[in-house]
Each structure stands twice: as C-alpha cells, then as structure tokens.
Amino acid sequence: MLLSAILVALLATMGQWWFFGPVTKCLVYPLTTGVLVGLFLGDPMTGMLAGANIQLIYLGWISAGGTMPSNTIVAGIFGSAMTVLSGADPKMAVTFAIPFSMLGLLQNQVYMTVNAAWIHRADKYLEKGNIRGVRIMNFLPSFVMALLLYGVPAFLLVISGSSWAQQLINAVPKDVISALEVVGGIMPALGIAMLLNYLGKKKLIPWFFGGFFLTVYSGLSLTAISIFSAVIALILYLNDQNKAEKTESKKVKRLSVNKKIDTVTIDEKEELNDVAPVVPYTKKLSKSTLVKTWLWTTSTEAAYNYERMQALGIANLMITPIRELYDTEERQVQELKKYMVFYNSEVFTIGPIVNGIACSMEEARANGEDVEPKDINAVRTGLMGPVAGIGDTVMQGILFPILFGIGCSMALERSYLGPILSFVIFEGLIFGCGYFMFMTGYKQGKSSLLKILKNGTIDKIVNAFSIVGLMVVGSMAATRVAVNTPIAFKIGEGSTKLQEVLDSLAPGLIPLGITVLVWWMLKKKINTIWIILAIFIFGIVGYYLGLIGYIS
C-alpha cells in the first residue's frame, strides 16, 4: 500500500504541476487519471469506469484565463481512489468526486497565489545576472507547492487503507445508494449542457438535436456518429472554401509605370506591398535552438500564478534563443527582462505561434534592425487575446470533448482502448499543431497569424469542428443521461407505463428534457454549484417519490 500511496501522490502532484504541459494536461482529465489510479491500486477496470463516470460531468468545464470552475484534477484522482478503496459501484464515483472537486478549488487558489512569490524571486535573480535562477524558479518551488497541496493529501487518503472507506459505504442504506445512482445518471447532463452553452451558436444548435435523434432512432454508436458527423462537416467546409475561392478570384486594377493597365489578384497586391529589402543576418537561430525553444513552451504553465500568469514560463523558454543571439551575459539579462511581464494565453496548440514570432523579432533585433523591446511586447500583448480565443476553443471546447467523449463511451463499455486512444490522439494533435504553429510564427513573423485571422479560415475550421462536437454531444445526451420514469397508470384492469408512452412519441425525451433544462439554467447565468445542488435534490426526491429511476 505504501508504493500505491506514493504513486497516487506523484500523480496528484503532476496533475497540478504542469512541468510538461501537453502530457500533464491530460492528467487534468478524470478519464486518464482514473485508469492510472486504478492501476496503482490494483484495480484498473474499476478506476477506468470511475474516471469515465466522473469525466462525463466535467466534459464541458472550460478552464480559461486562469479561472478554474471546478478542480477536475482532485475530482478525478481522489474520486477514483475513493471508489476503488471502498469497493463501491463505479457509478458512485460522481458522489465522491464532487465534494473533493469543491475542496480542490481552495487548493488551486492557494497554489496560484503562492506561486506569485517565485516570479519576484526570479526578478531578483535576474537583477544579479543569475539567468539559471530564473529557470529554477519556474520549476522547483511550484513542484514543492503542488506536492504539499495535492500529493500529501492523496498519499494520506491511500495510505489510510481501504477498510475505513469500505465501512463508510457499508454504513449507507441501499435505498440511499439507489437514489445516488439516479443522481449519477442525471449528472452528465451538466457537462453536456456546458458544452452546448460553449459551442451553441444558434445556427449550429440543430446539429445537437440531429446527433441526439440519430442515436435514439438508429442505435448507432458514438464512434459511428463521430465519423458520420465528420463527413458532413468536411463537405460543408469544402463548400465554404469553394465559395471563398470564387470571391478571392476577383481582380483589382492598378496603373503601371508605362501607363498600361495591368491586373493582379488581391493576394498578389498584398504581397507586392509586403516586399521589403532582404538584410543578411550574421546571427541566426539554429534549427536545434528553435526545436528546444518550442519544447520549452511545454513548461509555460509550470509556475502559473495570479499575478503575472505565464510570465515566468515565457521568460524560461526565451532563455535558449537569447543565449544564442547575444554574446554577453549582461546583454542576455537585459533582453530577458522584457519577458518578465504579464502574459496569459493558450500556449500548447495555437499559442506557440506567438513564441515563434517573438523569436523572429528577437533575431531581427540582435542583427541591428529597428526592433525595440516595446515593439516585441506590443505584438505579444496584441496577439495573446485572439490566440487564447482560438486555442481554448479548439483544444478545450472541441478536441477534448470529441476525443474524450468517445473515450468515455468506450471505457464505459469496459474497453481500455477508450482512454488510450483519447490520450494518444490528443497528444499527437497538441504536439503536431504546436510545432507547426511555432515554426510558422518564426518563419513568417507577425504577418502569419494576421493572415490566418483575416482570411476566415479559423472560423470555418471552428464551425466544422463544432458540428462534429455538437453531434457527438447530442449522441452522448441520448446514451449517457441515464434516467427514465417508473410511473404507471392503471386503466381498468390494465396499466399503462408512462415511459412507454413517451418512447412511442420519441425515445429519450426525459434525458433530452433534463439536458435542455440544465442548458437553460446555464444560459440564465445560474451558478453551477446551485445547479449541482438542484440535481442532487431532484434526483433524490424524485427517486423516493417514484418519479424517476436509473437506467442501469
């Protein structure tokens, strides 16, 4: 049990200490951590099922701008551990996870507050010319804080053994457990409704209902719905591209030097205006330095804090190119100081383009071009908002729900391929997209992102992915909001079951109605904590009154 406790403690620590963001980002998700907790405790199947049940609640919880609406790290690790230790049904994992999640919010606030101290310490190191001290401050103190706040409680939970957890479950009456199962059957509606609230543009909402009714009437699996919706989204995207190409083919006229009328396309005109004399650089960033700098972007949030957010991580990643571009330590310190300012954006998928642009501008500055520190920071500050909007939408609002929604579906069918495929594909997309965007930013400079934003490609891609996401979410509402009604009416000597009447009208009306109701509550800005309490009350009271039941 000691080894298990140590492993779970390290898992909880790494879940918060994002020293290698693309990988540790997956430790935020209960589907991933549930499997690992179960593996460490000797029951990976229960851990996976517990993690999948917990994940469904938090499928739509978007953490952006340093805010955390609920601590899914603690919910997944502690909730799964409690489920395995107690030997409870994995459907009970939800009731363990939510209280732990609320406690985790306090842990996160302490972590983000205390981490602000390390950037002040890094400032002092930099004043003394100690660049290595900046790197140490980005990693070591934040690791210690994560260990104390997350690792130690996780260790104590597991080392206490399973007997107390089993006694706790055995002390709960069976009818209470049944009522809590009903709550667990309703709770995924919250995660689905949050995704609807995030992705639900009015013109795209019909795709949600399309996914729902396609599932209830055809019985297609979530994977099949995903493939079907991807084909539809691709067709619509290509049609939009064809329309855009026809629009861009319009010609504009310009007067040539010999007074003849020439024609050029709009794109060619912009390229002509962008032409500038090429200045040979004596100082050039090597390919290995660029790759190392991109890899350092993965630790941008290692010392995430409320005061300057990702500033320390950004300064840490810029150490590598600055050391290659500037010869003296005094100049290196001087140039590094401009990155010790507030910065907050998405940093793993689209965000690396800003770091690539910074490297390009830094290279120009080192070669004597008229690039001031304020120019570099102006570009970074101007781009971090649009990049965050695109990156958080693509990664948290689209890629994650689609991949982990399918993963949860496979996991609940007792297939380990669910969490494995979700993890592998998610990591491949993060690393591939991050590397491409970083190199694009470096090669094309600040014009690269502006061109992407201007031509509307991002909006078209986001809309296409949103269609897939909404159809997947609709399918999940049909299969994962697992409640029905046992109400029956006696008519003469016979009886009529209300559920059969509803199914004759349209299958799944109760799960759909609950999901839409929770979505409406979110649109009315009702706090999610109150919605969770309402679901608990509705589920328990509804069960005892015989109004609703759990679909096992």
C-alpha positions in Angstrom: 0.0 0.0 0.0 3.0 2.3 0.6 4.1 2.1 -3.0 0.5 2.7 -4.2 0.2 5.7 -2.0 3.5 7.2 -3.3 2.4 6.6 -6.9 -1.0 8.2 -6.5 0.6 11.1 -4.6 3.0 11.7 -7.5 0.1 11.5 -10.0 -1.8 14.2 -8.0 1.3 16.4 -7.9 1.9 16.2 -11.6 -1.8 16.8 -12.3 -1.3 20.4 -10.9 2.4 21.0 -11.6 2.3 21.4 -15.4 6.1 21.0 -16.0 5.4 19.3 -19.3 2.1 20.8 -20.3 0.9 18.6 -23.3 1.2 15.4 -21.2 0.4 16.7 -17.8 -2.6 18.5 -19.3 -4.2 15.0 -19.8 -3.8 14.5 -16.0 -6.4 17.2 -15.6 -8.9 14.8 -17.1 -10.6 12.1 -14.9 -10.7 9.5 -17.7 -6.9 9.4 -17.8 -6.3 9.7 -14.1 -9.0 7.2 -13.2 -7.2 4.4 -15.2 -3.8 5.3 -13.6 -5.2 5.4 -10.1 -6.9 2.1 -10.6 -3.6 0.6 -12.0 -1.7 1.9 -9.0 -4.3 0.4 -6.6 -4.5 -2.9 -8.3 -8.0 -2.5 -10.0 -7.6 -0.6 -13.3 -11.0 -1.6 -14.6 -12.8 0.0 -11.6 -10.6 3.0 -11.8 -11.3 3.4 -15.5 -15.1 3.1 -15.0 -15.0 5.5 -12.1 -12.9 8.0 -14.1 -15.3 7.8 -17.1 -18.3 8.4 -14.9 -16.6 11.5 -13.4 -15.4 12.7 -16.8 -18.9 12.9 -18.1 -19.8 15.6 -15.6 -16.8 17.8 -16.4 -16.9 17.3 -20.2 -18.0 20.9 -20.7 -15.9 22.6 -17.9 -13.7 25.1 -19.7 -10.7 26.5 -17.8 -9.6 29.7 -19.5 -7.9 32.9 -18.4 -6.6 31.3 -15.2 -10.0 30.5 -13.9 -11.0 27.0 -12.8 -14.8 26.4 -12.4 -14.1 23.1 -10.7 -11.0 21.2 -9.8 -11.2 18.2 -12.1 -7.7 17.1 -11.0 -8.8 16.4 -7.5 -12.2 15.1 -8.6 -10.7 12.5 -10.9 -7.8 11.3 -8.7 -9.4 11.5 -5.3 -12.9 10.4 -6.6 -11.4 7.4 -8.4 -9.2 6.4 -5.5 -12.1 6.6 -3.1 -14.2 4.4 -5.4 -11.5 1.7 -5.7 -10.7 1.8 -2.0 -14.3 1.4 -0.9 -15.2 -1.2 -3.5 -18.2 0.9 -4.4 -20.0 0.7 -7.7 -18.2 3.0 -10.2 -21.5 4.9 -10.7 -21.0 6.1 -7.1 -17.7 7.8 -8.2 -19.7 11.0 -9.0 -20.9 11.5 -5.4 -17.3 11.1 -4.2 -15.8 13.4 -6.9 -18.0 16.5 -6.4 -17.1 17.2 -2.8 -13.4 16.7 -3.5 -13.7 19.0 -6.5 -15.1 21.8 -4.4 -12.3 21.4 -1.9 -9.9 21.4 -4.8 -10.9 24.9 -5.7 -9.4 26.1 -2.5 -6.2 24.1 -3.2 -5.9 25.7 -6.6 -6.4 29.2 -5.2 -3.6 28.7 -2.7 -1.3 27.3 -5.4 -1.9 30.1 -7.8 -1.5 32.8 -5.1 1.7 31.4 -3.5 3.3 30.9 -7.0 3.4 34.7 -7.4 6.2 34.8 -4.9 8.5 32.8 -7.2 8.4 35.4 -10.0 9.5 38.1 -7.6 12.4 35.9 -6.6 13.2 35.4 -10.3 13.3 39.2 -10.7 15.9 39.4 -8.0 18.0 36.6 -9.6 17.8 38.4 -12.9 19.0 41.7 -11.4 22.0 39.8 -10.1 22.7 38.3 -13.5 21.6 34.8 -12.5 19.7 33.5 -15.5 19.8 30.0 -14.2 17.9 31.1 -11.1 15.0 32.1 -13.4 14.8 28.6 -14.7 15.0 27.1 -11.2 12.2 29.4 -10.0 10.0 28.2 -12.9 10.2 24.6 -11.7 11.3 23.8 -8.2 9.1 25.9 -5.9 6.0 25.2 -7.8 6.7 21.5 -7.6 7.1 21.7 -3.8 3.7 23.6 -3.6 2.0 21.0 -5.8 3.4 18.2 -3.7 2.3 19.8 -0.4 -1.2 20.8 -1.6 -2.0 17.7 -3.8 0.5 15.0 -3.3 0.4 14.8 0.5 -3.4 14.6 0.8 -3.5 12.0 -1.9 -0.8 10.0 -0.1 -2.8 10.2 3.2 -6.0 9.1 1.5 -4.5 6.0 0.1 -2.1 5.1 3.0 -5.1 5.1 5.3 -6.2 1.8 3.7 -9.4 0.6 2.3 -11.1 -0.6 5.5 -12.4 2.8 6.5 -13.7 3.5 3.0 -15.5 0.2 2.8 -17.0 0.7 6.3 -18.3 4.1 5.1 -20.0 2.6 2.1 -21.4 -0.3 4.1 -23.0 2.1 6.5 -25.0 3.8 3.8 -28.5 2.2 3.3 -29.2 0.6 -0.1 -32.1 2.9 -0.9 -29.8 5.9 -0.4 -27.2 4.3 -2.8 -30.0 3.8 -5.3 -31.0 7.4 -5.0 -27.4 8.5 -5.5 -27.3 6.3 -8.6 -30.2 8.3 -10.0 -28.2 11.5 -9.3 -25.2 10.0 -11.1 -27.5 9.2 -14.1 -28.6 12.8 -14.3 -25.3 14.5 -13.6 -23.8 14.0 -17.2 -26.5 16.4 -18.4 -24.5 19.2 -16.7 -21.3 18.5 -18.7 -23.3 18.2 -21.9 -25.2 21.4 -21.2 -22.0 23.3 -20.5 -20.6 22.2 -23.9 -23.9 23.3 -25.5 -23.5 26.7 -23.8 -20.0 27.0 -25.2 -20.5 25.7 -28.7 -24.1 26.5 -29.2 -24.3 29.1 -31.9 -27.9 29.5 -32.9 -27.3 28.4 -36.5 -25.4 25.2 -35.3 -27.8 24.1 -32.5 -29.9 21.8 -34.9 -26.8 19.6 -35.2 -27.1 18.7 -31.5 -30.7 17.5 -32.0 -29.6 15.7 -35.1 -27.0 13.8 -33.2 -29.5 13.0 -30.4 -32.3 11.7 -32.6 -29.9 9.9 -35.0 -28.7 7.9 -31.9 -32.0 7.1 -30.4 -33.6 6.0 -33.6 -30.7 4.3 -35.3 -28.9 2.9 -32.3 -25.5 3.9 -33.9 -22.5 4.0 -31.5 -20.8 7.3 -30.5 -17.9 6.4 -32.8 -20.2 5.9 -35.8 -21.9 9.2 -35.0 -18.5 10.9 -34.9 -17.4 9.6 -38.3 -20.8 10.4 -39.8 -20.7 14.0 -38.4 -17.0 14.4 -39.5 -18.0 13.6 -43.1 -20.9 16.2 -43.0 -18.6 18.8 -41.5 -15.9 18.1 -44.2 -18.4 18.5 -47.0 -19.7 21.8 -45.6 -16.1 23.1 -45.0 -15.1 22.3 -48.6 -18.2 24.0 -49.9 -17.3 27.1 -47.9 -13.8 27.0 -49.3 -15.1 26.8 -52.9 -17.3 29.9 -52.3 -14.3 31.8 -50.7 -12.1 30.9 -53.7 -14.6 32.3 -56.1 -14.8 35.5 -54.1 -11.0 35.9 -53.9 -10.6 35.4 -57.7 -12.0 39.0 -58.3 -9.4 41.2 -59.9 -8.3 44.7 -59.0 -6.7 47.2 -61.4 -3.5 49.3 -60.9 -1.7 51.7 -63.2 1.7 50.5 -64.3 4.8 52.8 -64.9 4.3 52.6 -68.7 0.6 53.7 -68.3 -0.7 50.3 -69.3 -3.5 48.8 -67.3 -2.4 45.6 -65.5 -4.4 43.3 -63.4 -3.3 41.4 -60.2 -5.2 39.4 -57.7 -5.9 40.8 -54.3 -3.4 38.3 -52.7 -0.7 39.4 -55.2 -1.4 43.0 -54.4 -0.8 42.4 -50.7 2.4 40.5 -51.5 3.6 43.4 -53.6 3.0 45.8 -50.7 4.8 43.5 -48.2 8.0 43.3 -50.2 11.0 44.7 -48.3 14.8 44.7 -48.8 16.3 41.5 -47.5 19.1 42.2 -44.9 21.6 39.3 -44.5 21.7 38.2 -40.8 25.0 37.5 -39.2 23.3 36.0 -36.2 20.8 33.2 -36.9 18.9 30.9 -34.6 19.8 27.3 -35.4 17.2 24.6 -36.0 18.2 22.8 -32.8 17.7 26.0 -30.8 14.2 26.5 -32.3 13.2 23.0 -31.5 14.5 23.4 -27.9 12.6 26.7 -27.6 9.4 25.0 -28.8 9.9 22.2 -26.3 10.3 24.7 -23.5 6.9 26.1 -24.4 5.5 22.9 -22.8 6.5 24.2 -19.4 5.0 27.7 -19.8 2.5 27.0 -17.0 4.8 25.2 -14.5 4.6 28.3 -12.2 1.2 29.6 -13.2 0.2 32.4 -10.8 -2.5 35.0 -10.3 -0.1 38.0 -10.6 1.7 37.6 -13.9 0.1 34.3 -15.0 2.6 32.7 -17.5 5.3 35.3 -17.4 7.9 33.2 -15.7 7.3 30.3 -18.1 7.6 32.6 -21.1 10.9 34.0 -19.7 12.2 30.5 -19.2 11.5 29.4 -22.8 13.2 32.6 -24.2 16.4 31.9 -22.3 17.5 29.5 -25.0 17.2 31.7 -28.1 18.5 34.8 -26.2 21.7 32.9 -25.1 22.4 32.1 -28.8 21.7 35.6 -30.1 23.6 37.7 -27.6 27.2 37.1 -26.6 27.5 38.8 -23.2 25.7 37.8 -20.0 24.8 41.5 -19.4 23.0 41.8 -22.7 21.3 38.5 -22.2 19.9 39.6 -18.8 18.8 42.9 -20.4 16.9 41.3 -23.2 15.3 38.7 -20.9 13.8 41.3 -18.6 11.2 42.3 -21.2 9.6 38.9 -21.0 9.0 39.1 -17.2 5.8 40.9 -17.7 2.2 39.8 -17.5 1.3 37.2 -20.2 -1.7 34.9 -20.4 -2.9 32.9 -23.4 -3.4 29.4 -24.8 0.2 28.0 -25.0 0.1 24.5 -26.4 -1.8 24.3 -29.8 -2.2 27.7 -31.4 -0.3 29.7 -28.8 3.3 28.7 -29.8 2.9 30.9 -32.9 3.4 33.9 -30.6 6.6 32.5 -29.2 7.8 31.8 -32.8 7.0 35.4 -33.7 8.9 36.6 -30.6 12.0 34.5 -31.7 11.8 36.1 -35.2 11.6 39.6 -33.8 14.4 38.9 -31.3 16.6 37.6 -34.1 16.0 40.8 -36.1 16.8 42.9 -33.0 20.1 41.0 -32.5 21.1 41.8 -36.1 20.6 45.5 -35.6 17.2 46.0 -37.1 14.9 48.8 -35.7 13.1 46.5 -33.2 12.6 47.8 -29.7 11.6 45.8 -26.6 8.3 47.6 -26.6 7.6 46.5 -30.2 8.1 42.9 -29.2 5.8 43.2 -26.2 3.2 45.1 -28.2 2.9 42.3 -30.7 2.8 39.6 -28.0 0.2 41.6 -26.0 -1.9 42.2 -29.1 -1.9 38.6 -30.1 -2.4 36.8 -26.8 -6.2 37.6 -26.7 -7.1 36.3 -30.2 -4.8 33.3 -29.8 -6.4 32.4 -26.5 -9.8 32.7 -28.0 -8.9 30.3 -30.9 -6.7 28.0 -28.8 -9.1 27.4 -25.9 -12.0 27.0 -28.3 -10.1 24.4 -30.4 -8.5 22.5 -27.6 -10.8 22.6 -24.7 -14.1 23.3 -26.4 -13.8 21.0 -29.4 -10.9 18.5 -29.5 -11.2 17.4 -25.9 -15.0 16.9 -25.8 -15.0 14.9 -29.0 -12.0 12.7 -28.2 -12.7 12.1 -24.5 -16.5 11.8 -25.1 -15.7 8.9 -27.4 -13.1 7.6 -24.9 -15.7 7.7 -22.1 -18.2 5.8 -24.2 -15.6 3.1 -25.0 -14.4 3.0 -21.4 -18.0 2.5 -20.0 -18.2 -0.5 -22.4 -15.2 -1.8 -20.5 -12.6 -1.2 -23.2 -9.2 0.2 -22.3 -8.9 1.5 -25.8 -11.1 4.4 -24.8 -8.6 6.2 -22.5 -5.6 5.0 -24.5 -6.8 6.3 -27.9 -8.1 9.6 -26.4 -4.7 10.2 -24.8 -2.6 9.2 -27.9 -4.6 11.2 -30.4 -4.9 14.2 -28.1 -1.1 14.3 -27.6 -0.5 13.8 -31.3 -2.7 16.8 -32.2 -1.2 19.0 -29.4 2.4 18.3 -30.4 1.8 18.4 -34.1 -0.2 21.6 -34.1 2.1 23.3 -31.5 5.3 22.6 -33.5 3.7 23.7 -36.8 2.4 27.0 -35.3 5.7 27.8 -33.6 7.7 27.3 -36.8 5.1 29.2 -38.8 5.4 32.1 -36.4 9.2 32.1 -36.7 9.4 31.8 -40.5 6.6 34.3 -41.4 6.7 36.7 -38.4 3.8 38.6 -37.1 2.0 38.6 -40.5 1.4 34.9 -40.3 -1.3 35.0 -37.7 -2.8 38.1 -39.1 -3.3 36.4 -42.4 -4.9 33.4 -40.8 -7.3 35.6 -38.9 -8.1 37.8 -41.9 -9.0 35.1 -44.4 -11.6 33.5 -42.2 -10.0 30.0 -42.3 -10.1 29.7 -38.5 -13.8 30.5 -38.3 -14.6 27.9 -40.9 -12.5 25.2 -39.2 -14.0 26.0 -35.8 -17.5 25.8 -37.3 -16.7 22.5 -38.9 -15.4 21.0 -35.7 -18.3 22.5 -33.8 -20.7 20.5 -35.9 -18.8 17.3 -35.0 -18.8 18.3 -31.4 -22.5 19.1 -31.2 -23.5 15.8 -32.9 -21.2 13.9 -30.5 -22.7 15.8 -27.6 -26.2 15.1 -28.8 -25.4 11.4 -29.0 -24.0 11.5 -25.5 -27.2 13.1 -24.2 -29.1 10.2 -25.7 -26.9 7.5 -24.1 -25.2 8.9 -21.0 -28.0 10.8 -19.3 -29.4 7.5 -17.9 -32.7 8.2 -16.3 -36.3 7.2 -17.0 -39.6 7.2 -15.2 -41.3 4.2 -13.5 -44.7 5.9 -13.3 -47.6 3.7 -14.4 -51.3 4.5 -14.7 -54.0 1.9 -14.0 -56.8 1.9 -16.5 -59.4 -0.6 -15.7 -57.7 -4.0 -15.1 -54.7 -3.0 -17.1 -51.9 -0.4 -16.7 -50.0 1.9 -18.9 -46.4 2.8 -18.3 -45.6 6.5 -18.9 -42.1 5.6 -20.2 -43.6 3.5 -23.0 -46.0 6.4 -23.9 -43.0 8.8 -24.1 -41.0 6.3 -26.1 -43.8 6.0 -28.6 -43.6 9.7 -29.2 -39.8 9.9 -29.3 -37.3 7.8 -27.4 -35.1 9.6 -24.9 -37.4 12.6 -24.2 -36.6 12.6 -20.5 -32.8 12.8 -20.9 -33.3 15.4 -23.6 -35.6 17.4 -21.5 -33.3 17.4 -18.5 -30.3 18.3 -20.7 -32.2 21.3 -22.2 -33.4 22.4 -18.8 -29.8 22.4 -17.4 -28.7 24.3 -20.5 -31.4 26.9 -20.0 -30.3 27.3 -16.4 -26.7 27.9 -17.6 -27.9 30.5 -20.1 -29.7 32.3 -17.2 -26.2 32.6 -15.5 -27.2 30.3 -12.6 -24.1 29.3 -10.7 -23.0 25.7 -11.5 -22.8 24.9 -7.7 -26.5 25.7 -7.4 -27.2 23.5 -10.5 -25.3 20.6 -8.9 -27.3 21.0 -5.7 -30.5 21.1 -7.7 -29.6 17.9 -9.5 -28.9 16.2 -6.2 -32.2 17.3 -4.7 -34.2 16.5 -7.9 -32.6 13.1 -8.2 -33.0 12.0 -4.5 -36.5 13.4 -4.1 -37.6 12.1 -7.5 -36.4 8.6 -6.6 -38.1 8.5 -3.3 -41.4 9.8 -4.8 -41.2 7.2 -7.6 -41.0 9.8 -10.3 -37.6 8.9 -11.9 -35.3 5.9 -11.9 -31.8 5.0 -13.1 -31.2 3.1 -16.3 -28.6 0.6 -15.4 
